[in-house]
Amino acid sequence: MHVPSNPSCVALIPARTGSKRLPGKNVRMLAGHPLIAYTVAAAQESGVFAAVIVSTDSEETSDIARHYGAEVPFLRPAAMAEDTSPDIEWVRFTINALASAKRSWDCFSLLRPTSPFRKAETIRRAWARFTAVAADSLRAVELCRQHPGKMWILQGERMVPLLTDGPTDPPWHSSPYQALPKVYIQNASLEIAWCRTVAQTGTIAGRAILPFLTEHYEGLDVNEPVDWWYAEHLVASGEASLPAVSTTPWHVAGGVAPRL
């Protein structure tokens, strides 16, 4: 697997509407800007991307994304913006549509708006790792807090361990966390892959996947009301900072407040 020198990369920011857990989350106001503004700003500041493109099914989100400097060349088809729509559908559609317009890149990166504490430095760090090691893709992960060795499947009135191939003396479910093998869980902050991976494997990840360990709050994913409360708390308390946004706030520039 060959890594070309100086590969080009496009940032793809998915921002469909219709979230049921946190309605309007992508454009909800956080610290003076719609949530999506922080991901657009981080992508632009990173210097990694030849283009920053938002994929959305919403005219309102399109207007906000463009205000902050992202491109929205077309709307995502509604059939690819459902709760159960897999990423491969809209990613393949976007890459192919852009290629038809004679716009193509070697790589793409998925940057979800729900990870507002992922900064330009995070992206640069991930890009350096991706371009240094031959792989199909890279995905952000963090140490798992709820270990699968202590998870169960209910079977009628009883339950059985999710993992059945571990030790029996003592079993994982009865061992201290510190004694368990380290397990990492993916977070939604960042993915990078070769565009050829989509065409060759029909997936956005391929088979050879590099881990990228996020630090501190870089991987925080805002998808529930409690996540939103926590994000606001982190900003207000100074425990975490958001990427700097130099664009005039959407509502100050005359934009209509997002409908939630």
C-alpha positions as MATLAB code, in Angstrom:
seq = 'MHVPSNPSCVALIPARTGSKRLPGKNVRMLAGHPLIAYTVAAAQESGVFAAVIVSTDSEETSDIARHYGAEVPFLRPAAMAEDTSPDIEWVRFTINALASAKRSWDCFSLLRPTSPFRKAETIRRAWARFTAVAADSLRAVELCRQHPGKMWILQGERMVPLLTDGPTDPPWHSSPYQALPKVYIQNASLEIAWCRTVAQTGTIAGRAILPFLTEHYEGLDVNEPVDWWYAEHLVASGEASLPAVSTTPWHVAGGVAPRL';
ca = [
       0.000    0.000    0.000;
       1.669    3.188   -1.244;
       1.325    6.626    0.376;
       1.744    9.310   -2.316;
       3.654   12.459   -1.487;
       1.589   15.568   -0.737;
      -1.864   13.995   -1.135;
      -4.830   16.337   -1.448;
      -7.745   16.149    0.968;
     -11.282   17.518    1.180;
     -13.141   18.063    4.460;
     -16.679   16.688    4.424;
     -18.899   17.995    7.222;
     -22.175   16.040    7.564;
     -25.053   18.158    8.859;
     -28.369   16.536    8.112;
     -31.528   17.690    9.861;
     -33.993   15.589   11.804;
     -32.076   14.670   14.957;
     -34.545   13.235   17.453;
     -32.239   13.165   20.476;
     -31.134   16.805   20.166;
     -33.269   18.656   17.594;
     -31.413   21.214   15.500;
     -28.100   20.298   17.097;
     -25.877   21.229   14.148;
     -27.060   24.847   14.135;
     -27.895   25.255   17.818;
     -26.143   28.261   19.335;
     -23.106   27.530   21.512;
     -21.048   30.426   22.888;
     -22.347   32.860   20.283;
     -22.158   30.755   17.120;
     -24.089   27.837   15.606;
     -22.420   24.551   16.519;
     -21.317   23.856   12.944;
     -19.249   27.064   12.890;
     -16.577   25.555   15.138;
     -15.948   22.583   12.867;
     -15.793   24.800    9.785;
     -13.334   27.114   11.561;
     -11.120   24.238   12.731;
     -11.043   22.720    9.249;
     -10.114   26.040    7.660;
      -7.443   26.860   10.222;
      -5.820   23.425    9.977;
      -4.405   24.120    6.533;
      -4.931   20.468    5.623;
      -7.841   20.789    3.224;
      -8.145   21.970   -0.352;
     -11.870   22.512    0.240;
     -14.308   22.457    3.165;
     -17.686   21.106    2.072;
     -20.873   20.685    4.100;
     -23.329   17.915    3.225;
     -26.843   18.812    4.352;
     -30.458   18.401    3.302;
     -31.373   21.840    4.690;
     -31.392   25.249    3.008;
     -31.156   26.878    6.440;
     -28.043   24.901    7.354;
     -26.623   25.673    3.904;
     -26.998   29.416    4.487;
     -25.312   29.182    7.886;
     -22.466   27.000    6.584;
     -21.789   29.374    3.694;
     -21.807   32.349    6.055;
     -18.930   30.739    7.955;
     -16.958   30.023    4.799;
     -17.843   26.445    3.893;
     -19.045   25.311    0.494;
     -22.431   23.684   -0.038;
     -22.381   22.801   -3.737;
     -25.661   20.870   -3.567;
     -28.179   19.517   -1.078;
     -28.041   15.932    0.081;
     -30.968   13.856   -1.237;
     -33.601   13.209    1.430;
     -33.225    9.453    0.974;
     -29.636    9.774    2.222;
     -30.535   11.944    5.207;
     -32.584    9.519    7.282;
     -31.803    8.357   10.823;
     -30.669    5.021    9.451;
     -28.789    6.284    6.380;
     -25.225    4.879    6.439;
     -22.346    7.277    5.858;
     -21.188    5.388    2.786;
     -24.313    6.498    0.873;
     -23.859   10.244    1.177;
     -20.047   10.075    1.069;
     -20.073    8.107   -2.191;
     -22.768   10.395   -3.615;
     -20.770   13.503   -2.680;
     -17.428   12.250   -4.011;
     -19.014   11.121   -7.286;
     -21.024   14.329   -7.741;
     -17.941   16.454   -7.181;
     -15.896   14.275   -9.522;
     -18.550   14.831  -12.199;
     -17.917   18.549  -11.742;
     -14.197   17.869  -12.274;
     -13.367   18.272   -8.596;
     -11.509   15.382   -7.012;
      -9.020   14.773   -4.220;
      -6.877   11.900   -3.006;
      -8.442   11.769    0.460;
     -11.469   12.897    2.404;
     -11.973   13.602    6.080;
     -15.263   13.369    7.966;
     -15.544   16.127   10.555;
     -18.833   15.992   12.416;
     -20.212   19.250   13.865;
     -21.084   17.433   17.088;
     -17.409   17.449   18.127;
     -16.917   21.187   18.721;
     -13.759   20.829   20.836;
     -11.795   19.216   18.001;
      -9.368   21.941   16.936;
      -7.100   22.675   13.988;
      -4.164   21.166   15.870;
      -6.143   17.944   16.342;
      -6.709   17.723   12.610;
      -3.057   18.434   11.806;
      -1.947   15.758   14.272;
      -4.280   13.205   12.688;
      -3.209   14.163    9.175;
       0.467   13.734   10.057;
      -0.228   10.223   11.340;
      -2.382    9.272    8.359;
       0.214   10.361    5.809;
       3.072    8.666    7.670;
       1.668    5.128    7.708;
       0.158    3.143    4.842;
      -3.479    2.339    5.621;
      -6.953    2.597    4.119;
      -8.195    5.015    6.746;
      -7.746    6.555   10.169;
     -10.387    6.842   12.883;
     -10.471    8.719   16.194;
     -10.695    6.524   19.297;
     -10.481    6.932   23.050;
     -10.104    4.585   26.001;
     -13.401    2.839   26.712;
     -14.917    3.755   30.080;
     -17.618    1.072   30.011;
     -15.623   -2.091   29.350;
     -17.287   -4.730   27.126;
     -15.976   -7.383   29.504;
     -18.612   -6.158   31.955;
     -21.475   -6.070   29.452;
     -24.345   -8.535   29.285;
     -27.013   -9.878   26.937;
     -30.436  -10.616   28.411;
     -31.843  -14.044   27.587;
     -35.258  -14.459   29.125;
     -34.953  -14.288   32.908;
     -31.180  -14.635   32.802;
     -28.201  -12.857   31.312;
     -24.980  -14.002   29.713;
     -21.705  -12.124   29.167;
     -21.381  -10.259   25.884;
     -17.825  -11.600   25.592;
     -17.542  -15.320   26.158;
     -13.927  -15.961   25.177;
     -12.273  -14.298   28.176;
     -10.727  -15.943   31.253;
     -12.869  -17.839   33.741;
     -10.831  -17.479   36.939;
     -11.755  -14.785   37.553;
     -14.013  -13.843   34.623;
     -13.778  -10.330   33.259;
     -17.140   -9.343   34.702;
     -15.793  -10.013   38.195;
     -12.370   -8.416   37.688;
     -11.354   -4.839   38.527;
     -11.285   -2.461   35.585;
      -7.526   -1.994   35.962;
      -6.983   -5.737   35.384;
      -8.900   -5.812   32.104;
      -7.246   -5.481   28.683;
      -7.365   -1.952   27.317;
     -10.232   -1.455   24.911;
     -10.777    1.619   22.767;
     -14.045    2.996   21.457;
     -14.422    5.143   18.380;
     -15.664    8.689   18.793;
     -17.223   10.896   16.153;
     -14.613   13.632   16.020;
     -12.543   12.670   12.993;
     -12.029   10.163   10.209;
      -9.680   10.286    7.228;
      -9.651    7.895    4.280;
      -8.447    7.599    0.721;
     -11.156    8.287   -1.835;
     -10.087    5.089   -3.575;
     -11.141    3.176   -0.442;
     -14.769    4.047   -1.142;
     -14.552    2.819   -4.725;
     -12.524   -0.301   -3.974;
     -14.177   -1.558   -0.783;
     -17.641    0.007   -0.763;
     -16.936    1.354    2.729;
     -15.584    4.584    4.187;
     -12.992    2.765    6.290;
     -11.575   -0.113    4.275;
      -9.757   -2.916    6.064;
      -6.506   -1.385    7.315;
      -7.605    1.227    9.852;
      -5.221    3.392   11.872;
      -6.171    4.420   15.416;
      -5.942    8.091   16.301;
      -6.077    8.713   20.049;
      -7.910   11.907   20.901;
      -6.932   13.859   23.995;
      -8.981   15.517   26.730;
     -12.231   16.872   25.222;
     -11.286   16.558   21.538;
     -13.560   13.551   21.132;
     -16.555   14.835   23.093;
     -19.659   14.089   21.029;
     -22.705   16.311   21.561;
     -25.789   14.243   20.758;
     -28.005   14.351   23.852;
     -29.365   17.228   25.972;
     -26.966   16.261   28.772;
     -24.053   16.472   26.305;
     -25.132   19.978   25.383;
     -25.312   20.986   29.021;
     -21.830   19.565   29.546;
     -20.407   21.422   26.529;
     -21.845   24.697   27.817;
     -20.411   23.956   31.260;
     -16.938   23.262   29.852;
     -16.919   26.558   27.966;
     -18.375   28.619   30.823;
     -15.977   27.151   33.388;
     -12.931   27.501   31.161;
     -12.182   23.775   31.390;
     -12.184   23.541   27.601;
     -12.027   26.044   24.771;
     -13.624   26.064   21.356;
     -11.846   26.769   18.063;
     -11.620   30.501   17.406;
     -14.248   31.749   14.965;
     -13.357   35.041   13.281;
     -16.553   35.340   11.237;
     -19.242   37.733   12.458;
     -21.829   35.694   14.392;
     -24.685   34.502   12.198;
     -27.405   36.311   14.136;
     -25.387   39.552   14.303;
     -24.835   39.453   10.544;
     -28.586   39.429   10.015;
     -29.196   35.715    9.893;
     -32.441   34.391   11.295;
     -32.051   32.475   14.548;
     -32.059   28.740   13.767;
     -35.415   27.010   14.224;
     -35.068   24.169   16.724;
];
